[in-house]
Amino acid sequence: MKIVGIILSVVAYIFGVLFILAAFGDPFVGSNLVIGFILLVIGSVIMIIVTRKSKAEKESKNVTYNIDLGGEIKTSKMVCQKCGAPLGKDDITLVAGVPTVTCPYCGVSYQVTEEPKW
């Protein structure tokens, strides 16, 4: 629907410009000038309506990453590499797509790395 609206808008612009140019021929035809401006306004209105974003598109979207871990998984408590304080899930954030841990006690930040499985 958006593409059809853009095509109609461009066609209205083209005919509007052609009518305006035709108005200044010999003899001057004022009705062509009026029709040209009306077509330019119609093309502009169609373009505004088609390119306007809906409320759903304006709202931010949450992205959830699901990680499928293969093999046997062992969990252990995370501790800060600098001060040894216990870390929780709230201390892990994504920074530029990389999981990063920030210690609430000493303030140090570092990337979460995975040890090789071999």
C-alpha positions as CSV (number, residue, x, y, z in Angstrom):
1,M,0.0,0.0,0.0
2,K,2.9,2.3,0.8
3,I,4.5,1.8,-2.6
4,V,1.2,2.5,-4.4
5,G,0.8,5.8,-2.4
6,I,4.3,6.9,-3.3
7,I,3.7,6.1,-7.0
8,L,0.4,8.1,-6.9
9,S,2.2,11.0,-5.2
10,V,5.0,11.1,-7.8
11,V,2.4,11.0,-10.7
12,A,0.5,13.9,-9.1
13,Y,3.8,15.8,-8.8
14,I,4.7,15.2,-12.4
15,F,1.3,16.2,-13.8
16,G,1.2,19.2,-11.5
17,V,4.5,20.5,-12.8
18,L,3.4,19.8,-16.4
19,F,0.2,21.8,-15.9
20,I,2.1,24.7,-14.3
21,L,4.5,24.7,-17.3
22,A,1.6,24.5,-19.8
23,A,-0.1,27.5,-18.1
24,F,2.8,29.9,-19.1
25,G,2.6,29.0,-22.8
26,D,1.2,31.3,-25.5
27,P,-1.6,32.2,-24.6
28,F,-1.5,32.2,-20.8
29,V,-4.1,29.7,-19.3
30,G,-4.8,30.4,-15.7
31,S,-6.9,27.3,-15.2
32,N,-3.8,25.1,-15.9
33,L,-1.9,27.0,-13.3
34,V,-4.7,26.3,-10.7
35,I,-4.9,22.6,-11.6
36,G,-1.1,22.3,-11.4
37,F,-1.0,23.7,-7.9
38,I,-3.9,21.5,-6.8
39,L,-2.1,18.4,-8.1
40,L,1.1,19.5,-6.2
41,V,-1.0,19.8,-3.0
42,I,-2.7,16.4,-3.6
43,G,0.7,14.8,-4.2
44,S,2.1,16.3,-1.0
45,V,-0.8,15.2,1.1
46,I,-0.6,11.6,-0.3
47,M,3.2,11.6,0.5
48,I,2.6,12.8,4.0
49,I,-0.1,10.2,4.7
50,V,1.9,7.4,3.2
51,T,5.3,8.2,5.0
52,R,3.8,8.9,8.4
53,K,4.6,6.3,11.0
54,S,1.9,4.6,13.0
55,K,1.9,4.6,16.8
56,A,3.0,0.9,16.9
57,E,6.1,1.8,14.7
58,K,7.0,4.8,16.9
59,E,7.0,2.7,20.1
60,S,10.3,1.1,21.1
61,K,10.6,-2.6,20.7
62,N,12.2,-5.0,23.2
63,V,14.5,-7.7,21.9
64,T,15.0,-11.0,23.7
65,Y,17.9,-13.2,22.9
66,N,17.5,-16.9,23.5
67,I,20.7,-18.9,23.7
68,D,20.7,-22.6,23.0
69,L,23.6,-24.2,24.9
70,G,24.7,-27.6,23.8
71,G,26.1,-30.3,26.0
72,E,26.3,-30.4,29.8
73,I,26.0,-27.1,31.6
74,K,27.4,-26.4,35.0
75,T,26.5,-23.2,36.8
76,S,28.7,-21.4,39.3
77,K,28.4,-18.2,41.2
78,M,29.9,-15.3,39.5
79,V,32.3,-13.2,41.5
80,C,34.1,-10.0,40.6
81,Q,37.5,-10.5,39.1
82,K,38.9,-7.5,41.0
83,C,37.4,-7.6,44.5
84,G,35.7,-11.1,44.7
85,A,32.3,-9.7,45.5
86,P,29.3,-11.8,44.5
87,L,27.6,-10.7,41.2
88,G,23.9,-11.2,40.3
89,K,22.0,-11.3,37.0
90,D,21.1,-7.6,37.4
91,D,24.9,-6.7,37.2
92,I,25.0,-8.1,33.6
93,T,24.1,-5.7,30.7
94,L,24.6,-5.7,26.9
95,V,27.0,-3.0,25.7
96,A,27.3,-2.9,21.9
97,G,26.0,-6.4,21.7
98,V,28.6,-7.8,24.2
99,P,27.6,-9.1,27.7
100,T,29.3,-6.8,30.2
101,V,29.5,-7.2,34.0
102,T,29.7,-4.2,36.3
103,C,30.6,-4.8,39.9
104,P,28.3,-2.8,42.2
105,Y,30.9,-2.7,44.9
106,C,34.1,-1.6,43.2
107,G,32.6,-0.3,40.0
108,V,34.9,-2.3,37.6
109,S,33.4,-3.4,34.2
110,Y,34.6,-6.2,32.1
111,Q,33.3,-8.4,29.3
112,V,31.9,-11.9,30.1
113,T,34.0,-14.5,28.3
114,E,33.2,-18.2,27.8
115,E,35.9,-20.7,28.5
116,P,36.6,-23.2,25.7
117,K,34.8,-26.5,25.9
118,W,37.8,-28.7,24.9
